[in-house]
Every structure is written in structure tokens, then in C-alpha cells.
């Protein structure tokens, strides 16, 4: 019964997270474990650079779900994949993003924050397969399954990190088109 209770908690957290993300809640986009971070130093700023419509036009093309952007403040832009969008290449996002503009220091910081439910599910999954009390403890296939799960997680992270790097490239080129 304990297993199902924890899974229920993860499902509830996933629903709450989906609501917070869909409503562009500033707390959700500003908090969390940062697993991707890029700093762009010596940046010149223009209002056009931070134009959300330009971001959405550039990052809505391709096989993967479109990226959506929203201003949280004059110096912060939140972003995430479009919810419930059909695309040829679909995946479970591991993170959501925040662009922080520091005009005084001529710096832009792009952060990728973990999605809470995915992180909890991954930790739960690992715990269930290798903890001493688990029915799978000591079984060779349990370690293989954990290794495969870890590999899938790295692949998903790589896909999102690639997309986040494209946003970084756009910001660093001050609005030049991305190839």
C-alpha cells in the first residue's frame, strides 16, 4: 500500500505542477533545482531582443513541441514546451526555463529547472528497484532496468539541453536567425 500512496503523491504533484506551469506561476518558474545554466556576459540589450513574439516564432518550428514564452517581470522570461501539442517528435520534458536579464551587469542567465514530478518519479523508481526492502533488491535485472532508466533520462535531458542551447544561441547573437 505504501507504494501506491507515494505514486498517488507523485500524480498529485504532477497535476499541481501542470496547473502552475499552464498558468505561468512565477513561483514555479523561479524555484526548483537548476540542472541547466548558461551565462552570457557583455550583452547589449534592446527591447527587440526580449520580444516574446520573436521567441515564439523562432521556436515554434520543427518536429518537437513548440516552445512557449511569457514575461514574468521586466527582467524575467519564463519558457516551457507547449502543453498537449501533437508533434512528430514528442518527449516528457524534464525541465522548464527562466531567462534572467541583468542590465546593470550586461548579463543574461538562462536556467533550466527540474520538473518536480519527473524528478520525484525518477527517484522513486530507483528506490523501488534497489532499496534493501524491495522485492527486486539484489536482482541483476533491477540494476539493468535502473541503468536503462538513467540512460533514458540522460537522453531526455540531452534533447532539452539542445533546445535550451538554441535559445542561448539566439540570445547571444542578439536576435540573429538560428539555423
MIMI-273810 format. One line per 8 residues: for each residue x, y, z of N, C-alpha, C, O. Coordinates in steps of 0.1 Angstrom, whole numbers, plus 5000, padded with zeros to 4 digits. Atoms other than C-alpha are relative to their C-alpha. Example, Ala and Ser with C-alpha at 12.3 -4.5 7.8 and 13.67 -1.06 7.14 Angstrom:
BEGIN
5009 4988 5000 5123 4955 5078 5009 5012 5000 5019 5012 5007; 4991 4989 5000 5137 4989 5071 4992 5011 5008 4997 5022 5009
***
This chain:
BEGIN
5008 4988 5000 5000 5000 5000 5009 5013 5000 5005 5023 4994; 4991 4989 4999 5029 5023 5007 5005 5005 4986 5006 5017 4983; 4996 4997 5013 5040 5021 4971 4989 5008 4993 4993 5018 4986; 5011 4992 5007 5006 5033 4958 4998 5013 5006 4994 5023 4999; 5001 4987 4993 5005 5061 4984 5010 5010 4994 5007 5021 4991; 4989 4991 5005 5038 5075 4971 4997 5003 4985 4999 5015 4981; 5003 4997 5014 5027 5071 4935 4988 5010 4999 4988 5018 4990; 5011 4990 5000 4995 5090 4943 5005 5014 5003 5000 5023 4997
4993 4987 4997 5016 5118 4958 5006 5006 4987 5005 5017 4984; 4993 4995 5012 5036 5120 4926 4990 5004 4989 4992 5014 4983; 5011 4996 5009 5004 5121 4905 4994 5013 5004 4992 5022 4995; 5006 4987 4995 4990 5149 4926 5010 5011 4997 5006 5022 4993; 4990 4990 5003 5023 5168 4923 5001 5003 4986 5002 5015 4982; 4999 4998 5014 5023 5163 4886 4988 5009 4995 4989 5017 4987; 5012 4992 5003 4987 5178 4884 5002 5014 5004 5000 5023 4997; 4997 4987 4995 4997 5207 4906 5010 5007 4991 5008 5019 4988
4990 4994 5009 5028 5213 4885 4995 5004 4987 4998 5015 4981; 5006 4997 5013 5008 5212 4853 4992 5013 5001 4992 5021 4992; 5008 4988 4998 4984 5238 4867 5009 5013 5001 5006 5023 4995; 4991 4988 4998 5012 5261 4879 5007 5004 4987 5009 5016 4984; 4994 4997 5012 5030 5258 4846 4991 5006 4989 4995 5016 4983; 5010 4995 5009 4999 5264 4825 4996 5014 5003 4993 5022 4994; 5004 4986 4996 4991 5295 4845 5012 5009 5001 5010 5021 5005; 4988 4991 5000 5027 5308 4842 5002 5005 5014 5006 5017 5016
4998 4996 4986 5030 5309 4880 5015 5004 5002 5023 4996 5000; 4986 4995 4998 5062 5330 4888 5007 4991 5010 5019 4988 5008; 4993 5008 4990 5070 5309 4919 5005 4987 4994 5016 4983 4996; 4996 5013 5007 5070 5277 4898 5012 5002 4991 5021 4993 4991; 4989 4998 5009 5094 5291 4872 5012 5005 5007 5023 5003 5001; 4988 4995 4993 5117 5308 4897 5006 4989 5010 5018 4991 5014; 4995 5009 4990 5121 5278 4921 5003 4987 4994 4998 4984 4983; 4997 5014 5005 5134 5243 4917 5015 4998 4999 5023 5008 5000
4986 5004 5001 5167 5225 4912 5005 5004 4986 4999 4999 4976; 4995 4996 5013 5187 5241 4884 5009 4989 4995 5019 4986 5001; 4992 5011 5006 5201 5214 4861 5006 5005 4987 5014 4997 4981; 4994 4995 5012 5210 5236 4832 5002 5015 5003 4993 5022 5007; 4998 4986 4998 5226 5271 4834 5011 5005 4990 5021 4999 4988; 4990 4994 5009 5243 5293 4808 5000 5015 5003 4989 5021 5005; 4999 4986 4998 5256 5328 4814 5006 5007 4988 5016 5002 4983; 4995 4992 5011 5260 5353 4786 5005 5013 5005 4997 5021 5010
4994 4988 4995 5284 5381 4796 5001 5010 4989 5001 5007 4977; 4998 4989 5009 5289 5415 4780 4989 5001 4989 4993 5002 4977; 5011 4999 5010 5255 5416 4763 4994 5014 4999 4993 5021 5009; 5007 4987 5003 5240 5447 4747 4985 4996 4999 4981 4986 4993; 5015 5003 4999 5202 5449 4752 4992 5009 4991 4995 5021 4989; 5010 4992 5007 5174 5460 4730 4987 4994 5004 4986 4983 5008; 5014 5004 4997 5137 5458 4736 4996 4988 4990 4989 4979 4994; 5003 5010 5010 5135 5437 4704 5005 4986 5004 4999 4976 5002
4994 5013 4996 5158 5410 4719 4991 4993 5009 4990 4981 5009; 5009 5006 4990 5133 5404 4747 4985 4999 4995 4976 4997 5004; 5013 5000 5005 5103 5404 4724 4995 4985 4999 5001 4977 4992; 5005 5014 4999 5083 5372 4732 4995 4995 4987 4997 4983 4984; 5006 5005 5012 5066 5370 4699 5011 4995 4990 5009 4986 4983; 4989 5005 5008 5100 5367 4682 5005 4987 5005 5008 4978 4997; 4996 5013 4995 5110 5339 4705 4990 4989 4995 4994 4979 4991; 5010 5010 5004 5077 5321 4698 5000 4996 4985 4998 4985 4981
4999 5003 5014 5081 5325 4661 5012 4991 4996 5011 4982 4988; 4988 5008 5003 5116 5311 4661 4999 4986 5006 5005 4977 4999; 5000 5013 4993 5109 5282 4685 4987 4993 4999 4984 4985 5008; 5012 5008 5002 5076 5270 4672 5001 4991 4988 4991 4984 4984; 4998 5008 5012 5090 5254 4641 5008 4987 5004 5016 4987 5013; 4993 5012 4998 5103 5218 4639 4991 4988 5003 4979 4989 5004; 5007 5012 4997 5094 5183 4648 4996 4999 5015 4986 4992 5018; 5003 5001 4986 5094 5188 4686 4989 5010 5004 4985 5019 4996
5011 4990 4995 5066 5206 4706 5006 5014 5000 5018 5017 5002; 4996 4986 5000 5067 5244 4703 5004 5004 5014 4999 4999 5024; 4997 4994 4987 5083 5264 4730 4991 5012 5002 4988 5020 4992; 5009 4988 4996 5061 5290 4748 5008 5009 5009 5015 5004 5018; 4993 4991 4992 5074 5321 4764 4991 5010 5007 4980 5013 5001; 5009 4990 4993 5059 5346 4789 5009 5008 5009 5018 5003 5016; 4993 4990 4991 5073 5377 4807 4994 4998 5014 4982 4998 5016; 5003 5000 4986 5073 5373 4845 5002 5013 5006 4994 5017 5015
4997 4987 4996 5087 5407 4850 5008 5007 4989 5010 5001 4978; 4993 4993 5010 5107 5433 4831 5014 4993 4997 5020 4996 4987; 4986 5006 5001 5139 5412 4836 4999 4985 5000 5010 4978 5000; 5001 5015 5000 5125 5376 4835 4990 4995 4990 4979 5001 4988; 5008 5007 5010 5111 5354 4808 4999 4986 5003 5010 4979 5004; 5002 5014 4998 5097 5320 4816 4997 4993 4987 4992 4999 4978; 5003 5007 5012 5095 5293 4790 4999 4985 5003 5005 4980 5013; 5002 5014 4999 5084 5257 4785 4995 4995 4987 4991 5003 4978
5006 5006 5012 5072 5233 4759 4985 5002 5000 4979 5003 5011; 5015 4999 5002 5036 5237 4746 4994 4988 5006 4998 4976 5003; 5008 5012 4994 5012 5215 4766 4991 4994 4990 4985 5001 4982; 5010 5007 5008 4992 5189 4748 5000 5003 4985 4990 5006 4979; 4999 4997 5014 5005 5196 4713 5005 4987 4993 5015 4981 4997; 4995 5011 5009 5008 5169 4686 5012 5004 4993 5013 5015 4987; 4988 4998 5007 5042 5167 4672 5006 4987 4995 5003 4977 5002; 4994 5012 5005 5062 5142 4652 5010 4994 5010 5012 4982 5011
4990 5005 4990 5089 5140 4680 4995 5005 5013 4996 5017 5016; 5005 4996 4987 5074 5140 4714 5008 4994 5012 5013 4983 5010; 4993 5005 4989 5090 5135 4748 4995 5006 5013 4987 5016 5013; 5004 4995 4987 5085 5141 4785 5010 5010 5005 5022 5007 5007; 4990 4990 4996 5101 5174 4795 5005 4998 5014 4997 4995 5023; 4994 5001 4987 5125 5172 4824 5001 5013 5007 5003 5014 5019; 4998 4987 4994 5128 5209 4829 4992 5011 4993 4987 5009 4982; 5006 4988 5006 5112 5243 4823 5011 5011 5002 5020 5010 5010
4989 4990 5001 5132 5275 4817 4997 5014 5005 4985 5018 5006; 5001 4986 4996 5138 5310 4830 5012 5008 4994 5024 5004 4996; 4990 4991 5005 5157 5338 4813 5000 5012 5009 4990 5018 5011; 4999 4989 4991 5170 5364 4837 5010 5010 4993 5021 5007 4990; 4992 4990 5006 5183 5397 4823 5005 5009 5011 4997 5015 5019; 4994 4991 4990 5207 5417 4844 5007 5012 4992 5018 5010 4988; 4995 4990 5009 5211 5450 4825 5012 5008 5007 5021 5013 4999; 4989 4993 4993 5234 5466 4852 5014 4993 4997 5024 5000 4996
4987 5008 5002 5260 5438 4847 5001 4995 4985 5010 4987 4982; 4999 5004 5015 5253 5433 4809 5000 4985 4999 5009 4979 4992; 4999 5014 4999 5245 5397 4816 4985 4994 4998 4976 5000 5002; 5012 5008 5001 5218 5372 4806 5003 4986 5005 5013 4980 5002; 4999 5013 4995 5213 5340 4825 4988 4991 4996 4977 4995 4998; 5010 5009 5004 5194 5311 4811 5000 4988 5010 5011 4981 5011; 5000 5011 4990 5183 5284 4837 4990 4990 4996 4979 4994 4991; 5009 5011 5001 5167 5251 4833 4997 4994 5014 5007 4989 5020
5004 5005 4987 5148 5240 4864 4993 4986 4998 4985 4985 4989; 5007 5013 5001 5137 5204 4870 4985 5001 5002 4980 5009 5010; 5014 5002 4998 5101 5195 4867 4999 4991 5012 5004 4980 5012; 5001 5007 4987 5092 5183 4902 4996 4985 4999 5002 4976 5005; 5006 5013 5001 5071 5153 4893 5009 4990 4994 5011 4978 4998; 4991 5009 5007 5096 5138 4869 5012 4997 5009 5016 4985 5010; 4989 5002 4990 5124 5142 4895 4996 4990 5011 5003 4980 5014; 5005 5009 4990 5103 5125 4922 4998 4986 4994 5001 4976 5001
5003 5013 5006 5092 5097 4899 5013 4993 4997 5014 4981 5000; 4987 5007 5002 5128 5090 4889 5006 4995 5013 5011 4984 5013; 4994 5004 4987 5140 5089 4925 4992 4988 5006 4998 4979 5011; 5009 5011 4995 5110 5067 4934 5003 4987 4993 5004 4976 4999; 4998 5011 5009 5117 5044 4905 5014 4993 5004 5014 4981 5006; 4987 5005 4996 5154 5040 4915 4999 4993 5014 5004 4982 5016; 5002 5005 4986 5144 5035 4952 4993 4986 5000 4997 4977 5007; 5008 5012 5001 5119 5008 4943 5008 4988 4995 5005 4977 4999
4993 5011 5006 5144 4988 4924 5013 4996 5008 5017 4985 5006; 4987 5004 4993 5175 4989 4946 5000 5001 5015 5010 4998 5021; 5000 4999 4986 5164 4996 4981 4999 4986 5007 4994 4976 5001; 4999 5013 4993 5170 4967 5006 4986 4993 5002 4985 4981 5002; 5013 5005 4998 5133 4963 5013 4992 4996 4988 4981 4990 4989; 5007 5002 5012 5123 4960 4977 5001 4985 4996 5010 4978 4999; 5000 5014 5004 5113 4927 4962 5010 4997 4989 5014 4986 4986; 4990 5001 5011 5138 4934 4934 5014 5001 5005 5024 5000 4997
4986 4997 4994 5168 4941 4958 5009 4988 4997 5005 4976 4999; 4990 5010 5003 5199 4922 4947 4998 4993 4987 5006 4985 4983; 5003 5006 5013 5183 4911 4914 5008 5007 4989 5008 5019 4989; 4992 4994 5010 5206 4917 4885 4992 5008 4990 4996 5019 4986; 5008 4992 5009 5178 4928 4862 4996 5013 5005 4993 5023 4998; 5004 4987 4994 5169 4956 4887 5010 5010 4997 5007 5022 4994; 4989 4990 5003 5203 4972 4881 5000 5003 4985 5003 5015 4981; 5000 4998 5015 5199 4968 4843 4988 5010 4998 4990 5019 4990
5012 4991 5002 5164 4985 4845 5004 5014 5005 5000 5023 4998; 4996 4987 4995 5178 5013 4866 5010 5007 4990 5009 5019 4988; 4990 4994 5010 5207 5018 4841 4993 5005 4988 4996 5015 4982; 5008 4996 5012 5182 5019 4812 4992 5013 5003 4991 5022 4995; 5008 4988 4996 5160 5044 4831 5009 5012 5001 5006 5023 4997; 4990 4989 4999 5191 5065 4838 5004 5005 4986 5005 5017 4983; 4997 4997 5014 5200 5063 4801 4989 5008 4993 4992 5018 4985; 5012 4993 5006 5165 5074 4790 5000 5014 5006 4997 5024 4998
5000 4987 4994 5167 5103 4815 5011 5009 4994 5008 5021 4991; 4989 4993 5007 5201 5114 4800 4996 5004 4986 4999 5015 4982; 5005 4997 5014 5186 5112 4765 4990 5012 5000 4991 5021 4992; 5010 4989 4999 5156 5134 4775 5007 5013 5004 5003 5023 4998; 4993 4987 4996 5179 5159 4792 5008 5005 4988 5008 5017 4986; 4992 4996 5012 5201 5160 4761 4991 5007 4990 4995 5017 4984; 5010 4993 5009 5171 5168 4739 4997 5014 5005 4997 5023 4997; 5004 4987 4995 5160 5196 4761 5012 5009 5001 5011 5021 4998
4988 4992 4999 5196 5209 4767 5003 5005 4986 5007 5017 4984; 4998 4995 5013 5199 5211 4729 4991 5011 4996 4995 5021 4990; 5010 4990 5002 5167 5231 4727 5004 5013 5008 5002 5024 5003; 4996 4988 4992 5179 5254 4755 5012 5007 4995 5013 5019 4995; 4989 4994 5006 5212 5259 4738 4997 5008 4987 5003 5018 4985; 5004 4992 5011 5194 5271 4707 4994 5014 5005 4996 5024 4998; 5005 4988 4994 5177 5297 4729 5012 5009 5004 5012 5021 5002; 4988 4992 4996 5211 5307 4743 5007 5005 4988 5012 5017 4988
4993 4996 5012 5225 5309 4708 4993 5013 4994 4999 5022 4990; 5008 4989 5005 5196 5332 4698 5003 5013 5008 5006 5024 5003; 4998 4989 4991 5202 5354 4728 5014 5006 4998 5016 5018 4999; 4986 4995 5001 5240 5356 4723 5002 5007 4986 5011 5015 4985; 4998 4993 5013 5236 5366 4686 4991 5012 4999 4990 5018 4989; 5008 4988 4999 5213 5394 4697 4989 5000 4989 4986 5010 4983; 5012 5000 5009 5183 5382 4676 5003 4995 4986 4994 4995 4978; 4998 5006 5013 5200 5367 4646 4992 4987 4998 4989 4981 5008
5007 5013 5002 5182 5338 4630 5009 4988 5004 5021 4989 5002; 4993 5012 4996 5191 5304 4642 4998 4990 4989 4988 4988 4983; 5000 5010 5011 5200 5277 4617 4995 4987 5005 4994 4977 4998
***
